[in-house]
Amino acid sequence: MTATPSSDPRIEAVAARLREAAQERADTYGPPADWQPIWKRPGKPKSVKAKKAELAKQRKRLKAAGIRAGSVSSGSFS
């Protein structure tokens, strides 16, 4: 068992100053204006070239997955 240390007035004074300073900083800066998490922010618009490149990459990936899925032989599960 650990005993709670007796309260030291110097430590309490430092803790009080830290709390006051933190509150003062919070009051100075205030809450961020219309802050949103990164995953809810609208993305940057892509150029037509970038969109086409992404779709070509996706098409290639999906074709490769279809080839892999088609090569699996179906065994009997009786």
NORLIN-V356891 format. One record per residue. N is the residue number from 1. SS is DSSP state (~ for helix, > for strand, _ for the rest). PHI is phi in radians with two decimals (none if undefined). D_FIRST is the distance of its C-alpha to the first C-alpha in Angstrom with 2 decimals. Layout:
N/SS/PHI/D_FIRST ; N/SS/PHI/D_FIRST
//
This chain:
1/_/none/0.00 ; 2/_/-1.87/3.75 ; 3/_/-1.53/6.48 ; 4/_/-1.27/9.66 ; 5/_/-1.18/12.31 ; 6/_/-1.15/15.40 ; 7/_/-1.29/18.18 ; 8/_/-1.67/20.75 ; 9/~/-1.07/24.25 ; 10/~/-1.21/25.43 ; 11/~/-1.15/22.82 ; 12/~/-1.09/23.59 ; 13/~/-1.16/27.29 ; 14/~/-1.13/27.05 ; 15/~/-1.08/25.17 ; 16/~/-1.12/27.90 ; 17/~/-1.11/30.62 ; 18/~/-1.12/29.28 ; 19/~/-1.09/29.19 ; 20/~/-1.11/32.72 ; 21/~/-1.14/33.99 ; 22/~/-1.13/32.70 ; 23/~/-1.15/34.35 ; 24/~/-1.11/37.50 ; 25/~/-1.11/37.73 ; 26/~/-1.11/37.28 ; 27/~/-1.19/40.04 ; 28/~/-1.16/42.26 ; 29/~/-1.43/42.18 ; 30/_/1.22/41.84 ; 31/_/-1.26/41.39 ; 32/_/-1.15/43.29 ; 33/_/-1.33/46.75 ; 34/_/0.51/47.23 ; 35/_/-1.30/44.57 ; 36/_/-2.35/44.54 ; 37/_/-1.07/42.49 ; 38/~/-1.05/44.50 ; 39/~/-1.33/45.19 ; 40/~/-1.79/46.85 ; 41/_/-1.33/49.10 ; 42/_/-1.18/52.70 ; 43/_/-1.33/53.57 ; 44/_/-1.27/56.24 ; 45/_/-1.14/59.64 ; 46/_/-1.59/60.87 ; 47/_/-1.29/64.37 ; 48/~/-1.05/66.81 ; 49/~/-1.10/66.74 ; 50/~/-1.16/62.94 ; 51/~/-1.09/63.00 ; 52/~/-1.14/65.70 ; 53/~/-1.12/63.90 ; 54/~/-1.12/60.70 ; 55/~/-1.16/62.73 ; 56/~/-1.12/64.59 ; 57/~/-1.12/61.36 ; 58/~/-1.13/60.05 ; 59/~/-1.06/63.38 ; 60/~/-1.10/63.27 ; 61/~/-1.12/59.72 ; 62/~/-1.22/60.63 ; 63/~/-1.11/63.83 ; 64/~/-1.10/61.96 ; 65/~/-1.17/59.51 ; 66/~/-1.14/62.54 ; 67/~/-1.14/64.13 ; 68/~/-1.12/61.00 ; 69/~/-1.21/60.68 ; 70/~/-1.28/64.40 ; 71/_/-1.47/64.35 ; 72/_/-1.33/61.96 ; 73/_/-1.48/64.11 ; 74/_/-1.56/63.44 ; 75/_/-1.62/63.06 ; 76/_/-1.49/63.76 ; 77/_/-1.94/60.81 ; 78/_/-1.49/62.67
//
